[in-house]
Amino acid sequence: MPTKSSNKNLHQASRAKKDEFYTQLTDIEKELKQYKEQFRGKVAYCNCDDPFESNFF
């Protein structure tokens, strides 16, 4: 029998229809460090909704 998720914040957000979540910059930095060779000499384009508020523009 699967266990019920204990992520209370996500369940509350789902019920309140506040489901817009953002990936934290620290999480992205940790992940990208794994791909140094694949990104070497390349350009990565990232979407942003607002260039004045987004960390990615």
N, CA, C and O atoms as a Tripos MOL2 file, in Angstrom:
@<TRIPOS>MOLECULE
protein
  228   227    57     0     0
PROTEIN
NO_CHARGES

@<TRIPOS>ATOM
      1 N           0.8420   -1.1880    0.0000 N.3       1 MET1
      2 CA          0.0000    0.0000    0.0000 C.3       1 MET1
      3 C           0.8850    1.2470    0.0000 C.2       1 MET1
      4 O           1.7430    1.3710    0.8730 O.2       1 MET1
      5 N           0.7100    2.1770   -0.9440 N.am      2 PRO2
      6 CA          1.5510    3.3720   -0.9860 C.3       2 PRO2
      7 C           1.3060    4.2680    0.2180 C.2       2 PRO2
      8 O           0.1900    4.3640    0.7290 O.2       2 PRO2
      9 N           2.3550    4.9070    0.6480 N.am      3 THR3
     10 CA          2.2150    5.8140    1.7830 C.3       3 THR3
     11 C           1.7860    7.1900    1.2980 C.2       3 THR3
     12 O           2.1290    7.6100    0.1930 O.2       3 THR3
     13 N           1.0410    7.8770    2.1310 N.am      4 LYS4
     14 CA          0.5830    9.2180    1.7790 C.3       4 LYS4
     15 C           1.7630   10.1760    1.8480 C.2       4 LYS4
     16 O           2.5660   10.1240    2.7810 O.2       4 LYS4
     17 N           1.8610   11.0490    0.8550 N.am      5 SER5
     18 CA          2.9410   12.0340    0.8200 C.3       5 SER5
     19 C           2.8580   12.9370    2.0370 C.2       5 SER5
     20 O           1.7750   13.3580    2.4410 O.2       5 SER5
     21 N           4.0100   13.2270    2.6120 N.am      6 SER6
     22 CA          4.0290   14.0740    3.7990 C.3       6 SER6
     23 C           4.3720   15.5190    3.4550 C.2       6 SER6
     24 O           4.6520   16.3200    4.3460 O.2       6 SER6
     25 N           4.3510   15.8570    2.1590 N.am      7 ASN7
     26 CA          4.6830   17.2170    1.7720 C.3       7 ASN7
     27 C           3.4500   18.1010    1.9140 C.2       7 ASN7
     28 O           2.7070   18.3310    0.9600 O.2       7 ASN7
     29 N           3.2620   18.5810    3.1210 N.am      8 LYS8
     30 CA          2.0750   19.3510    3.4840 C.3       8 LYS8
     31 C           1.9310   20.6270    2.6430 C.2       8 LYS8
     32 O           0.8230   20.9760    2.2380 O.2       8 LYS8
     33 N           3.0410   21.3230    2.3810 N.am      9 ASN9
     34 CA          2.9790   22.5740    1.6290 C.3       9 ASN9
     35 C           2.4290   22.3750    0.2170 C.2       9 ASN9
     36 O           1.6300   23.1820   -0.2580 O.2       9 ASN9
     37 N           2.8480   21.3250   -0.4400 N.am     10 LEU10
     38 CA          2.3620   21.0720   -1.8010 C.3      10 LEU10
     39 C           0.8820   20.7270   -1.8110 C.2      10 LEU10
     40 O           0.1380   21.1600   -2.6910 O.2      10 LEU10
     41 N           0.4610   19.9450   -0.8270 N.am     11 HIS11
     42 CA         -0.9610   19.5890   -0.7550 C.3      11 HIS11
     43 C          -1.8160   20.8170   -0.4700 C.2      11 HIS11
     44 O          -2.8840   20.9740   -1.0610 O.2      11 HIS11
     45 N          -1.3660   21.6790    0.4150 N.am     12 GLN12
     46 CA         -2.1060   22.9050    0.7150 C.3      12 GLN12
     47 C          -2.1710   23.8120   -0.5090 C.2      12 GLN12
     48 O          -3.2190   24.3850   -0.8070 O.2      12 GLN12
     49 N          -1.0570   23.9410   -1.2140 N.am     13 ALA13
     50 CA         -1.0240   24.7780   -2.4130 C.3      13 ALA13
     51 C          -1.9520   24.2250   -3.4810 C.2      13 ALA13
     52 O          -2.6120   24.9870   -4.1890 O.2      13 ALA13
     53 N          -2.0070   22.9360   -3.6000 N.am     14 SER14
     54 CA         -2.8770   22.3040   -4.5890 C.3      14 SER14
     55 C          -4.3400   22.6070   -4.2860 C.2      14 SER14
     56 O          -5.1120   22.9450   -5.1830 O.2      14 SER14
     57 N          -4.7090   22.4860   -3.0350 N.am     15 ARG15
     58 CA         -6.0940   22.7680   -2.6540 C.3      15 ARG15
     59 C          -6.4380   24.2520   -2.8400 C.2      15 ARG15
     60 O          -7.5680   24.5870   -3.1960 O.2      15 ARG15
     61 N          -5.4750   25.1300   -2.6030 N.am     16 ALA16
     62 CA         -5.7000   26.5730   -2.7110 C.3      16 ALA16
     63 C          -5.4960   27.0770   -4.1360 C.2      16 ALA16
     64 O          -5.6630   28.2680   -4.4000 O.2      16 ALA16
     65 N          -5.1360   26.1810   -5.0570 N.am     17 LYS17
     66 CA         -4.8500   26.5280   -6.4560 C.3      17 LYS17
     67 C          -3.6980   27.5200   -6.5620 C.2      17 LYS17
     68 O          -3.6640   28.3390   -7.4800 O.2      17 LYS17
     69 N          -2.7700   27.4490   -5.6380 N.am     18 LYS18
     70 CA         -1.5480   28.2550   -5.6980 C.3      18 LYS18
     71 C          -0.4150   27.3040   -6.0510 C.2      18 LYS18
     72 O           0.4030   26.9410   -5.2070 O.2      18 LYS18
     73 N          -0.3880   26.9170   -7.2990 N.am     19 ASP19
     74 CA          0.5260   25.8550   -7.7020 C.3      19 ASP19
     75 C           1.7030   26.3530   -8.5290 C.2      19 ASP19
     76 O           2.3040   25.5770   -9.2710 O.2      19 ASP19
     77 N           2.0360   27.6170   -8.4170 N.am     20 GLU20
     78 CA          3.1740   28.1380   -9.1580 C.3      20 GLU20
     79 C           4.4110   28.0680   -8.2630 C.2      20 GLU20
     80 O           4.5370   28.8110   -7.2900 O.2      20 GLU20
     81 N           5.3130   27.1640   -8.6140 N.am     21 PHE21
     82 CA          6.5060   26.9510   -7.8160 C.3      21 PHE21
     83 C           7.7420   27.2340   -8.6720 C.2      21 PHE21
     84 O           7.7220   27.0610   -9.8910 O.2      21 PHE21
     85 N           8.7780   27.6540   -8.0350 N.am     22 TYR22
     86 CA         10.0050   27.9860   -8.7410 C.3      22 TYR22
     87 C          11.1520   27.1360   -8.2250 C.2      22 TYR22
     88 O          11.2420   26.8590   -7.0290 O.2      22 TYR22
     89 N          12.0180   26.7300   -9.1200 N.am     23 THR23
     90 CA         13.2150   26.0090   -8.7410 C.3      23 THR23
     91 C          14.1970   26.9930   -8.1210 C.2      23 THR23
     92 O          14.4510   28.0620   -8.6770 O.2      23 THR23
     93 N          14.7350   26.6360   -6.9920 N.am     24 GLN24
     94 CA         15.6610   27.5080   -6.2870 C.3      24 GLN24
     95 C          16.9930   27.5770   -7.0270 C.2      24 GLN24
     96 O          17.4400   26.5880   -7.6080 O.2      24 GLN24
     97 N          17.6260   28.7500   -7.0030 N.am     25 LEU25
     98 CA         18.9050   28.9450   -7.6690 C.3      25 LEU25
     99 C          19.9550   27.9620   -7.1410 C.2      25 LEU25
    100 O          20.7490   27.4360   -7.9210 O.2      25 LEU25
    101 N          19.9710   27.7130   -5.8510 N.am     26 THR26
    102 CA         20.9660   26.7840   -5.2770 C.3      26 THR26
    103 C          20.7990   25.3770   -5.8450 C.2      26 THR26
    104 O          21.7870   24.6790   -6.0720 O.2      26 THR26
    105 N          19.5600   24.9590   -6.0750 N.am     27 ASP27
    106 CA         19.3190   23.6310   -6.6580 C.3      27 ASP27
    107 C          19.8190   23.5660   -8.0980 C.2      27 ASP27
    108 O          20.3800   22.5540   -8.5190 O.2      27 ASP27
    109 N          19.6190   24.6350   -8.8410 N.am     28 ILE28
    110 CA         20.0820   24.6750  -10.2270 C.3      28 ILE28
    111 C          21.6070   24.6530  -10.2730 C.2      28 ILE28
    112 O          22.1980   23.9490  -11.0930 O.2      28 ILE28
    113 N          22.2380   25.4200   -9.3980 N.am     29 GLU29
    114 CA         23.7070   25.4370   -9.3600 C.3      29 GLU29
    115 C          24.2610   24.0500   -9.0720 C.2      29 GLU29
    116 O          25.2160   23.6200   -9.7180 O.2      29 GLU29
    117 N          23.6750   23.3470   -8.1130 N.am     30 LYS30
    118 CA         24.1300   21.9930   -7.7720 C.3      30 LYS30
    119 C          23.9970   21.0560   -8.9710 C.2      30 LYS30
    120 O          24.8840   20.2470   -9.2430 O.2      30 LYS30
    121 N          22.8840   21.1760   -9.6780 N.am     31 GLU31
    122 CA         22.6500   20.2910  -10.8160 C.3      31 GLU31
    123 C          23.5990   20.6050  -11.9710 C.2      31 GLU31
    124 O          24.1750   19.6960  -12.5700 O.2      31 GLU31
    125 N          23.7580   21.8870  -12.2820 N.am     32 LEU32
    126 CA         24.5900   22.2530  -13.4280 C.3      32 LEU32
    127 C          26.0570   21.8860  -13.2410 C.2      32 LEU32
    128 O          26.7670   21.6680  -14.2230 O.2      32 LEU32
    129 N          26.5130   21.8150  -12.0080 N.am     33 LYS33
    130 CA         27.9060   21.4200  -11.7570 C.3      33 LYS33
    131 C          28.1940   20.0210  -12.2960 C.2      33 LYS33
    132 O          29.3450   19.6850  -12.5760 O.2      33 LYS33
    133 N          27.1630   19.2200  -12.4380 N.am     34 GLN34
    134 CA         27.3190   17.8530  -12.9310 C.3      34 GLN34
    135 C          27.5520   17.8060  -14.4430 C.2      34 GLN34
    136 O          27.9210   16.7630  -14.9820 O.2      34 GLN34
    137 N          27.3350   18.9390  -15.1330 N.am     35 TYR35
    138 CA         27.3750   18.9560  -16.5930 C.3      35 TYR35
    139 C          28.3960   19.9400  -17.1490 C.2      35 TYR35
    140 O          28.1890   20.4880  -18.2310 O.2      35 TYR35
    141 N          29.4720   20.1710  -16.4490 N.am     36 LYS36
    142 CA         30.4730   21.1520  -16.8840 C.3      36 LYS36
    143 C          30.9870   20.8500  -18.2920 C.2      36 LYS36
    144 O          31.0570   21.7490  -19.1300 O.2      36 LYS36
    145 N          31.3370   19.6260  -18.5500 N.am     37 GLU37
    146 CA         31.8970   19.2690  -19.8610 C.3      37 GLU37
    147 C          30.8650   19.4110  -20.9750 C.2      37 GLU37
    148 O          31.2050   19.8290  -22.0820 O.2      37 GLU37
    149 N          29.6100   19.0680  -20.6960 N.am     38 GLN38
    150 CA         28.5740   19.1590  -21.7170 C.3      38 GLN38
    151 C          28.2600   20.6160  -22.0740 C.2      38 GLN38
    152 O          27.8440   20.8950  -23.1980 O.2      38 GLN38
    153 N          28.4530   21.5450  -21.1350 N.am     39 PHE39
    154 CA         28.1590   22.9490  -21.3800 C.3      39 PHE39
    155 C          29.3730   23.7580  -21.8310 C.2      39 PHE39
    156 O          29.2250   24.9010  -22.2650 O.2      39 PHE39
    157 N          30.5470   23.1910  -21.7360 N.am     40 ARG40
    158 CA         31.7640   23.9300  -22.0910 C.3      40 ARG40
    159 C          31.6940   24.4360  -23.5360 C.2      40 ARG40
    160 O          31.5040   23.6580  -24.4720 O.2      40 ARG40
    161 N          31.8520   25.7660  -23.6980 N.am     41 GLY41
    162 CA         31.8540   26.3670  -25.0210 C.3      41 GLY41
    163 C          30.4730   26.5330  -25.6350 C.2      41 GLY41
    164 O          30.3630   26.8580  -26.8180 O.2      41 GLY41
    165 N          29.4200   26.3180  -24.8590 N.am     42 LYS42
    166 CA         28.0590   26.4060  -25.3820 C.3      42 LYS42
    167 C          27.2950   27.5190  -24.6800 C.2      42 LYS42
    168 O          27.7090   28.0090  -23.6290 O.2      42 LYS42
    169 N          26.1890   27.9050  -25.2680 N.am     43 VAL43
    170 CA         25.2990   28.9070  -24.6860 C.3      43 VAL43
    171 C          23.9850   28.2180  -24.3450 C.2      43 VAL43
    172 O          23.4500   27.4670  -25.1610 O.2      43 VAL43
    173 N          23.4600   28.4640  -23.1510 N.am     44 ALA44
    174 CA         22.1630   27.9180  -22.7480 C.3      44 ALA44
    175 C          21.1860   29.0720  -22.5920 C.2      44 ALA44
    176 O          21.4460   30.0210  -21.8520 O.2      44 ALA44
    177 N          20.0790   28.9900  -23.2790 N.am     45 TYR45
    178 CA         19.0470   30.0150  -23.1910 C.3      45 TYR45
    179 C          17.9840   29.5450  -22.2030 C.2      45 TYR45
    180 O          17.5100   28.4110  -22.2810 O.2      45 TYR45
    181 N          17.6160   30.4170  -21.2810 N.am     46 CYS46
    182 CA         16.6170   30.0750  -20.2630 C.3      46 CYS46
    183 C          15.4620   31.0600  -20.3410 C.2      46 CYS46
    184 O          15.6680   32.2640  -20.4890 O.2      46 CYS46
    185 N          14.2590   30.5440  -20.2430 N.am     47 ASN47
    186 CA         13.0850   31.4070  -20.2180 C.3      47 ASN47
    187 C          13.0490   32.2070  -18.9280 C.2      47 ASN47
    188 O          13.5480   31.7680  -17.8920 O.2      47 ASN47
    189 N          12.4560   33.3760  -19.0060 N.am     48 CYS48
    190 CA         12.1690   34.1410  -17.7960 C.3      48 CYS48
    191 C          10.9100   34.9540  -18.0510 C.2      48 CYS48
    192 O          10.6820   35.4410  -19.1580 O.2      48 CYS48
    193 N          10.1120   35.0920  -17.0290 N.am     49 ASP49
    194 CA          8.8770   35.8540  -17.1610 C.3      49 ASP49
    195 C           9.1290   37.3450  -17.0410 C.2      49 ASP49
    196 O           8.4710   38.1460  -17.7060 O.2      49 ASP49
    197 N          10.0740   37.7160  -16.2000 N.am     50 ASP50
    198 CA         10.3430   39.1270  -15.9520 C.3      50 ASP50
    199 C          11.8430   39.3180  -15.7840 C.2      50 ASP50
    200 O          12.4060   38.9000  -14.7720 O.2      50 ASP50
    201 N          12.4960   39.9370  -16.7510 N.am     51 PRO51
    202 CA         13.9520   40.0750  -16.6580 C.3      51 PRO51
    203 C          14.4140   40.9160  -15.4710 C.2      51 PRO51
    204 O          15.6020   40.9130  -15.1470 O.2      51 PRO51
    205 N          13.5180   41.6240  -14.8290 N.am     52 PHE52
    206 CA         13.9060   42.4220  -13.6640 C.3      52 PHE52
    207 C          13.8040   41.6260  -12.3620 C.2      52 PHE52
    208 O          14.3970   42.0090  -11.3530 O.2      52 PHE52
    209 N          13.0500   40.5110  -12.3800 N.am     53 GLU53
    210 CA         12.8930   39.7020  -11.1720 C.3      53 GLU53
    211 C          13.5100   38.3250  -11.2870 C.2      53 GLU53
    212 O          13.8330   37.7040  -10.2740 O.2      53 GLU53
    213 N          13.6770   37.8400  -12.4990 N.am     54 SER54
    214 CA         14.1650   36.4870  -12.7070 C.3      54 SER54
    215 C          15.6780   36.4320  -12.5290 C.2      54 SER54
    216 O          16.3880   37.3740  -12.8820 O.2      54 SER54
    217 N          16.1700   35.3120  -11.9760 N.am     55 ASN55
    218 CA         17.6110   35.0890  -11.8820 C.3      55 ASN55
    219 C          18.1730   34.6470  -13.2220 C.2      55 ASN55
    220 O          19.3910   34.5610  -13.3770 O.2      55 ASN55
    221 N          17.3150   34.3650  -14.1910 N.am     56 PHE56
    222 CA         17.7460   33.8150  -15.4660 C.3      56 PHE56
    223 C          17.2860   34.7120  -16.6030 C.2      56 PHE56
    224 O          16.1380   34.6370  -17.0390 O.2      56 PHE56
    225 N          18.1780   35.5520  -17.0750 N.am     57 PHE57
    226 CA         17.8800   36.3550  -18.2480 C.3      57 PHE57
    227 C          19.1690   36.7690  -18.9060 C.2      57 PHE57
    228 O          19.1480   37.4600  -19.9250 O.2      57 PHE57
@<TRIPOS>BOND
     1     1     2 1
     2     2     3 1
     3     3     4 2
     4     3     5 am
     5     5     6 1
     6     6     7 1
     7     7     8 2
     8     7     9 am
     9     9    10 1
    10    10    11 1
    11    11    12 2
    12    11    13 am
    13    13    14 1
    14    14    15 1
    15    15    16 2
    16    15    17 am
    17    17    18 1
    18    18    19 1
    19    19    20 2
    20    19    21 am
    21    21    22 1
    22    22    23 1
    23    23    24 2
    24    23    25 am
    25    25    26 1
    26    26    27 1
    27    27    28 2
    28    27    29 am
    29    29    30 1
    30    30    31 1
    31    31    32 2
    32    31    33 am
    33    33    34 1
    34    34    35 1
    35    35    36 2
    36    35    37 am
    37    37    38 1
    38    38    39 1
    39    39    40 2
    40    39    41 am
    41    41    42 1
    42    42    43 1
    43    43    44 2
    44    43    45 am
    45    45    46 1
    46    46    47 1
    47    47    48 2
    48    47    49 am
    49    49    50 1
    50    50    51 1
    51    51    52 2
    52    51    53 am
    53    53    54 1
    54    54    55 1
    55    55    56 2
    56    55    57 am
    57    57    58 1
    58    58    59 1
    59    59    60 2
    60    59    61 am
    61    61    62 1
    62    62    63 1
    63    63    64 2
    64    63    65 am
    65    65    66 1
    66    66    67 1
    67    67    68 2
    68    67    69 am
    69    69    70 1
    70    70    71 1
    71    71    72 2
    72    71    73 am
    73    73    74 1
    74    74    75 1
    75    75    76 2
    76    75    77 am
    77    77    78 1
    78    78    79 1
    79    79    80 2
    80    79    81 am
    81    81    82 1
    82    82    83 1
    83    83    84 2
    84    83    85 am
    85    85    86 1
    86    86    87 1
    87    87    88 2
    88    87    89 am
    89    89    90 1
    90    90    91 1
    91    91    92 2
    92    91    93 am
    93    93    94 1
    94    94    95 1
    95    95    96 2
    96    95    97 am
    97    97    98 1
    98    98    99 1
    99    99   100 2
   100    99   101 am
   101   101   102 1
   102   102   103 1
   103   103   104 2
   104   103   105 am
   105   105   106 1
   106   106   107 1
   107   107   108 2
   108   107   109 am
   109   109   110 1
   110   110   111 1
   111   111   112 2
   112   111   113 am
   113   113   114 1
   114   114   115 1
   115   115   116 2
   116   115   117 am
   117   117   118 1
   118   118   119 1
   119   119   120 2
   120   119   121 am
   121   121   122 1
   122   122   123 1
   123   123   124 2
   124   123   125 am
   125   125   126 1
   126   126   127 1
   127   127   128 2
   128   127   129 am
   129   129   130 1
   130   130   131 1
   131   131   132 2
   132   131   133 am
   133   133   134 1
   134   134   135 1
   135   135   136 2
   136   135   137 am
   137   137   138 1
   138   138   139 1
   139   139   140 2
   140   139   141 am
   141   141   142 1
   142   142   143 1
   143   143   144 2
   144   143   145 am
   145   145   146 1
   146   146   147 1
   147   147   148 2
   148   147   149 am
   149   149   150 1
   150   150   151 1
   151   151   152 2
   152   151   153 am
   153   153   154 1
   154   154   155 1
   155   155   156 2
   156   155   157 am
   157   157   158 1
   158   158   159 1
   159   159   160 2
   160   159   161 am
   161   161   162 1
   162   162   163 1
   163   163   164 2
   164   163   165 am
   165   165   166 1
   166   166   167 1
   167   167   168 2
   168   167   169 am
   169   169   170 1
   170   170   171 1
   171   171   172 2
   172   171   173 am
   173   173   174 1
   174   174   175 1
   175   175   176 2
   176   175   177 am
   177   177   178 1
   178   178   179 1
   179   179   180 2
   180   179   181 am
   181   181   182 1
   182   182   183 1
   183   183   184 2
   184   183   185 am
   185   185   186 1
   186   186   187 1
   187   187   188 2
   188   187   189 am
   189   189   190 1
   190   190   191 1
   191   191   192 2
   192   191   193 am
   193   193   194 1
   194   194   195 1
   195   195   196 2
   196   195   197 am
   197   197   198 1
   198   198   199 1
   199   199   200 2
   200   199   201 am
   201   201   202 1
   202   202   203 1
   203   203   204 2
   204   203   205 am
   205   205   206 1
   206   206   207 1
   207   207   208 2
   208   207   209 am
   209   209   210 1
   210   210   211 1
   211   211   212 2
   212   211   213 am
   213   213   214 1
   214   214   215 1
   215   215   216 2
   216   215   217 am
   217   217   218 1
   218   218   219 1
   219   219   220 2
   220   219   221 am
   221   221   222 1
   222   222   223 1
   223   223   224 2
   224   223   225 am
   225   225   226 1
   226   226   227 1
   227   227   228 2
@<TRIPOS>SUBSTRUCTURE
     1 MET1         2 RESIDUE 1 A MET
     2 PRO2         6 RESIDUE 1 A PRO
     3 THR3        10 RESIDUE 1 A THR
     4 LYS4        14 RESIDUE 1 A LYS
     5 SER5        18 RESIDUE 1 A SER
     6 SER6        22 RESIDUE 1 A SER
     7 ASN7        26 RESIDUE 1 A ASN
     8 LYS8        30 RESIDUE 1 A LYS
     9 ASN9        34 RESIDUE 1 A ASN
    10 LEU10       38 RESIDUE 1 A LEU
    11 HIS11       42 RESIDUE 1 A HIS
    12 GLN12       46 RESIDUE 1 A GLN
    13 ALA13       50 RESIDUE 1 A ALA
    14 SER14       54 RESIDUE 1 A SER
    15 ARG15       58 RESIDUE 1 A ARG
    16 ALA16       62 RESIDUE 1 A ALA
    17 LYS17       66 RESIDUE 1 A LYS
    18 LYS18       70 RESIDUE 1 A LYS
    19 ASP19       74 RESIDUE 1 A ASP
    20 GLU20       78 RESIDUE 1 A GLU
    21 PHE21       82 RESIDUE 1 A PHE
    22 TYR22       86 RESIDUE 1 A TYR
    23 THR23       90 RESIDUE 1 A THR
    24 GLN24       94 RESIDUE 1 A GLN
    25 LEU25       98 RESIDUE 1 A LEU
    26 THR26      102 RESIDUE 1 A THR
    27 ASP27      106 RESIDUE 1 A ASP
    28 ILE28      110 RESIDUE 1 A ILE
    29 GLU29      114 RESIDUE 1 A GLU
    30 LYS30      118 RESIDUE 1 A LYS
    31 GLU31      122 RESIDUE 1 A GLU
    32 LEU32      126 RESIDUE 1 A LEU
    33 LYS33      130 RESIDUE 1 A LYS
    34 GLN34      134 RESIDUE 1 A GLN
    35 TYR35      138 RESIDUE 1 A TYR
    36 LYS36      142 RESIDUE 1 A LYS
    37 GLU37      146 RESIDUE 1 A GLU
    38 GLN38      150 RESIDUE 1 A GLN
    39 PHE39      154 RESIDUE 1 A PHE
    40 ARG40      158 RESIDUE 1 A ARG
    41 GLY41      162 RESIDUE 1 A GLY
    42 LYS42      166 RESIDUE 1 A LYS
    43 VAL43      170 RESIDUE 1 A VAL
    44 ALA44      174 RESIDUE 1 A ALA
    45 TYR45      178 RESIDUE 1 A TYR
    46 CYS46      182 RESIDUE 1 A CYS
    47 ASN47      186 RESIDUE 1 A ASN
    48 CYS48      190 RESIDUE 1 A CYS
    49 ASP49      194 RESIDUE 1 A ASP
    50 ASP50      198 RESIDUE 1 A ASP
    51 PRO51      202 RESIDUE 1 A PRO
    52 PHE52      206 RESIDUE 1 A PHE
    53 GLU53      210 RESIDUE 1 A GLU
    54 SER54      214 RESIDUE 1 A SER
    55 ASN55      218 RESIDUE 1 A ASN
    56 PHE56      222 RESIDUE 1 A PHE
    57 PHE57      226 RESIDUE 1 A PHE
